[in-house]
Amino acid sequence: MSCSSLYDRLKIPNHPMVRKLAKIILKKKTNLCVSADVPTSKELIALIHAVGPYVCMIKTHVDIITDFSKDTINELKSLSNQYEFLIFEDRKFADLGSTVKRQFSQGIYRINSWADFINAHIVVGPGIIDGLRSVSEGQALILIAQMSAAGNLCNENYTKAAVKIAEKNEDFVCGFICTESVTDNKKFLNFVPGVHLSSEGDKLGQQYVSPECAVKKGADIVIVGRGIYSADDMSMAAKQYRDICFRSYSGVSCDDQ
C-alpha cells in the first residue's frame, strides 16, 4: 500500500474520532497500539513515556490499576496530548444497556469523561449499543467480533452478527476487535490483538501472530502488549514494532519523508 492509497484508506471511515486517529497515523507514521496491562499508575506513566513517540493509541485497563485516582487520568490525558496518541479503554462492556450506561459514565472510573475509544461484546444484543451511545461524549465504539484466545466462543455466526449490528450503527461503531478482516466494508477499521514477534503464546490461552501476519490478515491497528511492556528496553521495542507494523501496512519506511 502506497502513501496515497493509505491516505485514501483512512479517509473512508467517517466517525470524527477515527478521522482524528487517521491524522495521527499519517503524521507519526505509526499504526501501533500498545496495550498497557500494568498494575500501577507509576508503571503506566513510565510505559507511556517510553512508547509515546511510536504509538497512535494506548490501550488501557484501568480496573487493574491498584492505585487508580483522578490524578492517573489527568496525567494520562496530559501525556496523550504531549505525545499525540488516543486512548482506548479496553473495558469490554457486556451487559444490558441500562447497566453499561452506568458502567461507562458513573462509578470511580467515569470512562466517558476521558477515553477516546471503548469496546463491547454483542452477546446481549443491540441494546448495549444504545446504552453506551446514550452517555457517549464523542467516543467511538469497537465491537468484539473475534478474540485471540484459544477456545474462545466467537464463532462465525457470532462474528457475522457483530458485523450486522455494526452496519446498523455506523454513527457510533468504528470497527472490530478481530484476528482477521471480518467485512469488506471499508468504513470499519480492524484492531488486531495478540501480536508478538515471538510465536509462543502463554499457558492461559493467548495465541500470538507476527506483526506482518496481522497486517496481511487485515489489521489497520496492530495491538501489542507483552512484546513491549515486558521488554528490557520498552522504547526500543516500541520503535521496532512501530517500524515493522507501519512498513507492513503502508509499504513505506518510517524514515521516509
Disulfide bonds with the S-S distance in Angstrom:
none
